[in-house]
């Protein structure tokens, strides 16, 4: 398959069609669309999440649908406002770590030699160090804030993407269409940008989704440990204050359960969305789908064992 053909197969229309065709991907896209709507418009529809609006640890009621925190703040307002910050950090870090990983991995795989050895040594060092402990150590010594937290997650999370993309680039470097581009005298930058990277679109999209799940989980975890800006309103600080108020011991489930549910739901939505992308990027799944459609057209049922069609023509 040529590079041009690959780019055509992974067009935006193809992605959208895959989401519509795959039930799980459609479900994931719908979940993420709801959270995107909440993140964009939600803060405009609720009051100040820091305002003291009721009795501390008041249970959910018609006046406060998700109750109040240990400081008497509205939990629903904090949950909605925290959605924007948490998703911004999650998707921002997800894009950044894949961008850095792509730059390092493609450079190492394309040029090889000493450049590959040096860059491989660099990301192997980061891979040997456990990511979460490294993030905790860095966050403990830097000023608190959302930008610092995002920077910490990027430093701790880019290396795995670089390693995977390097391996893929090494494979593509030997393909005919890359050799043809080199022979025709195209610049290295153009070959990487227009010949190699487009063939890795599905891999890059999967990495962005996986890295976003990692970033949201790690951000919430670090802030839960008190390593973020505890004065900010995010999903992580919601859990931090719930822990400080001994919500689990007092039975104030409404201060932590909705936030935990939202974190899990976003991860679920991203995972479901990734399955739809995998349908069009994984050659094995494409073959299985084509085979199922072929059997259905002939009125045959698919089974777990390898199907065999006997022709009596």
C-alpha positions in Angstrom: 0.0 0.0 0.0 1.5 3.3 -1.0 1.8 6.3 1.3 -0.8 8.2 -0.8 -3.2 5.4 -0.5 -2.7 5.2 3.2 -3.3 8.9 3.7 -6.6 8.6 1.7 -7.7 5.6 3.8 -7.2 7.5 7.0 -9.0 10.7 6.0 -11.4 12.5 8.4 -14.4 11.2 6.6 -13.1 7.6 7.1 -12.6 8.3 10.9 -16.1 9.7 11.2 -17.6 6.8 9.2 -15.8 4.4 11.6 -17.3 6.1 14.6 -20.8 5.9 13.2 -20.3 2.3 12.1 -18.9 1.0 15.4 -21.4 0.9 18.2 -18.7 1.2 21.0 -16.9 4.1 19.3 -20.2 5.9 18.9 -20.9 5.4 22.6 -17.5 6.7 23.5 -17.9 9.7 21.2 -21.3 10.5 22.8 -19.8 10.3 26.3 -16.9 12.6 25.4 -19.3 15.1 23.7 -21.3 15.4 26.9 -18.2 16.1 28.9 -17.0 18.6 26.3 -20.3 20.4 26.5 -20.0 20.5 30.3 -16.5 21.8 30.1 -17.3 24.6 27.7 -20.7 25.8 28.9 -21.1 24.3 32.4 -19.1 27.0 34.3 -21.5 29.6 32.8 -24.5 27.8 34.2 -23.4 27.3 37.8 -22.4 29.7 40.5 -19.0 30.4 42.2 -17.7 26.9 43.2 -15.8 28.5 46.1 -18.8 30.3 47.6 -20.2 29.0 50.9 -23.8 28.2 50.1 -25.0 25.8 52.8 -24.4 23.7 55.8 -21.1 21.7 55.6 -21.5 18.1 54.4 -25.2 18.5 53.6 -26.6 15.5 51.8 -28.0 15.8 48.3 -31.3 17.6 48.2 -33.4 19.6 45.7 -31.6 22.7 46.7 -28.1 21.2 46.3 -28.4 18.2 43.9 -25.0 16.7 44.9 -24.9 18.1 48.5 -22.2 20.3 49.9 -18.5 19.9 50.9 -17.0 20.0 54.3 -16.7 23.8 53.8 -20.3 24.3 52.8 -19.6 24.6 49.0 -21.8 23.2 46.3 -20.4 19.9 45.1 -22.2 20.1 41.7 -20.7 23.5 40.9 -17.2 22.2 41.9 -17.6 19.1 39.8 -18.7 21.1 36.7 -16.0 23.8 37.0 -13.4 21.1 37.7 -14.3 19.3 34.5 -12.9 22.1 32.3 -9.5 22.2 34.0 -9.1 18.5 34.3 -10.0 17.9 30.6 -7.7 20.7 29.4 -4.8 19.3 31.3 -5.6 15.7 30.2 -6.0 16.4 26.5 -3.1 19.0 26.5 -0.7 16.6 28.1 -1.9 13.8 25.8 -1.2 15.8 22.7 2.2 17.2 24.0 3.7 13.8 25.0 2.8 12.3 21.6 4.2 15.3 19.8 7.5 15.1 21.6 7.5 11.3 21.3 6.9 11.6 17.5 9.7 14.2 17.1 12.2 12.1 19.0 11.1 8.7 17.7 11.0 9.7 14.1 14.3 11.4 14.2 16.0 8.4 15.8 14.4 5.9 13.5 14.9 7.9 10.3 18.5 8.9 10.7 19.8 5.9 12.7 23.5 5.6 13.6 24.8 7.8 16.4 21.7 10.0 16.5 19.5 6.9 17.1 21.9 5.6 19.8 21.9 9.0 21.6 18.1 9.5 21.5 17.5 5.8 22.3 19.7 6.2 25.4 17.7 9.3 26.4 14.3 7.8 26.3 15.5 4.5 27.7 16.7 6.4 30.8 13.2 7.9 31.2 11.6 4.5 30.7 13.7 2.9 33.4 12.6 5.4 36.0 9.0 4.7 37.1 6.8 7.5 35.8 4.5 8.2 38.8 7.3 8.3 41.4 9.3 10.6 39.1 6.2 12.9 38.7 5.8 13.0 42.5 9.4 13.9 43.1 9.4 16.7 40.4 6.0 18.1 41.5 7.2 18.2 45.2 10.1 20.6 44.2 8.3 22.9 41.7 5.8 25.7 42.4 2.2 24.4 42.4 -0.2 25.1 39.6 -1.9 23.6 36.6 1.0 24.5 34.3 3.5 22.9 36.6 1.4 19.8 36.9 1.1 19.5 33.1 4.8 20.0 32.7 5.5 17.3 35.2 3.2 14.8 33.4 4.8 15.7 30.0 8.4 15.1 31.4 7.3 11.7 32.9 5.2 10.5 30.0 6.8 11.1 26.6 9.4 8.4 26.5 7.2 5.4 25.8 5.6 7.1 22.8 9.1 7.9 21.4 10.1 4.2 21.7 7.0 3.0 19.8 7.3 5.6 17.1 11.0 4.9 16.6 10.2 1.2 16.0 7.5 2.0 13.5 9.8 4.5 11.7 12.6 1.9 11.4 10.1 -0.4 9.6 8.8 2.4 7.3 12.3 3.6 6.5 12.9 0.4 4.5 9.7 0.7 2.5 9.7 1.4 -1.2 7.9 4.7 -1.1 10.4 6.2 1.3 13.3 4.9 -0.8 11.7 6.4 -3.9 11.3 9.8 -2.2 15.0 9.7 -1.2 16.1 8.9 -4.7 14.1 11.7 -6.2 15.9 14.2 -3.9 13.2 15.2 -1.5 14.3 16.8 1.7 14.4 14.8 4.9 11.8 17.1 6.5 9.4 16.6 3.6 9.9 12.9 3.6 9.2 12.7 7.3 6.2 15.1 7.2 4.5 13.9 4.0 5.6 10.2 3.6 6.3 8.7 7.0 4.0 10.5 9.6 0.8 10.1 7.5 1.2 6.4 7.5 1.3 6.4 11.3 -1.9 8.4 11.8 -3.8 5.5 13.4 -0.9 4.8 15.8 -0.6 8.5 16.7 -4.3 8.8 17.4 -4.2 5.7 19.6 -1.3 7.1 21.5 -3.1 10.5 22.0 -6.1 8.6 23.5 -3.9 6.4 25.7 -1.8 9.3 26.9 -4.9 11.4 27.7 -6.2 8.6 29.9 -2.8 8.4 31.6 -2.7 12.2 32.0 -6.2 12.5 33.6 -5.5 9.7 36.0 -2.1 10.9 37.0 -3.3 14.5 37.4 -6.1 13.4 39.7 -3.7 11.1 41.6 -1.1 13.8 42.1 -3.7 16.4 43.2 -5.3 13.9 45.5 -1.9 13.6 47.2 -1.8 17.3 47.7 0.9 17.9 45.1 -1.2 20.3 42.9 -2.6 23.7 43.7 -5.2 22.8 46.4 -6.8 26.3 46.0 -7.9 25.4 42.4 -11.1 23.6 41.6 -10.4 20.4 39.7 -11.4 16.8 40.0 -8.2 16.0 41.9 -8.6 18.8 44.5 -12.2 17.7 45.0 -11.0 14.3 46.1 -8.2 15.9 48.1 -10.6 18.0 50.2 -13.0 15.1 50.5 -10.1 13.1 52.0 -9.2 16.0 54.3 -12.8 16.2 55.5 -12.8 12.4 56.3 -15.7 11.9 53.9 -15.2 8.2 53.8 -15.4 7.9 57.6 -18.4 10.2 58.0 -20.2 8.6 55.1 -20.3 11.8 53.0 -20.1 9.8 49.7 -21.4 12.7 47.6 -18.2 14.6 48.1 -16.0 12.0 46.3 -18.3 9.5 44.4 -19.5 11.8 41.6 -15.9 13.0 40.9 -14.6 9.4 40.8 -17.5 8.4 38.6 -16.7 11.2 36.1 -13.0 10.2 35.9 -14.0 6.6 35.2 -16.6 7.7 32.7 -14.1 9.8 30.7 -11.6 6.9 30.6 -14.4 4.6 29.5 -15.4 7.0 26.7 -11.9 7.3 25.4 -11.3 3.6 25.5 -14.6 3.0 23.5 -13.6 5.6 21.0 -10.3 4.0 20.4 -12.0 0.7 19.4 -13.6 2.5 16.4 -10.3 3.9 15.3 -8.7 0.4 15.6 -11.4 -1.0 13.3 -10.0 1.0 10.3 -6.3 1.0 11.3 -5.8 -2.6 12.2 -5.4 -4.8 9.1 -6.5 -7.9 11.0 -9.7 -6.3 12.1 -10.3 -5.0 8.6 -9.9 -8.6 7.3 -12.2 -10.0 9.9 -14.9 -7.5 9.2 -14.7 -8.1 5.5 -14.9 -11.8 6.1 -18.0 -11.5 8.3 -19.7 -9.3 5.7 -18.8 -11.9 3.0 -20.4 -14.7 5.1 -23.5 -12.6 5.9 -24.0 -12.0 2.2 -23.9 -15.7 1.6 -26.3 -16.4 4.4 -23.8 -18.1 6.6 -23.2 -17.5 10.3 -19.7 -16.7 11.8 -18.3 -19.0 14.5 -15.4 -18.9 16.8 -13.4 -21.4 14.8 -11.8 -20.5 11.5 -14.7 -20.4 8.9 -14.4 -22.4 5.7 -16.6 -21.8 2.6 -17.1 -24.7 0.3 -18.0 -23.8 -3.2 -20.1 -26.3 -5.3 -19.9 -24.3 -8.5 
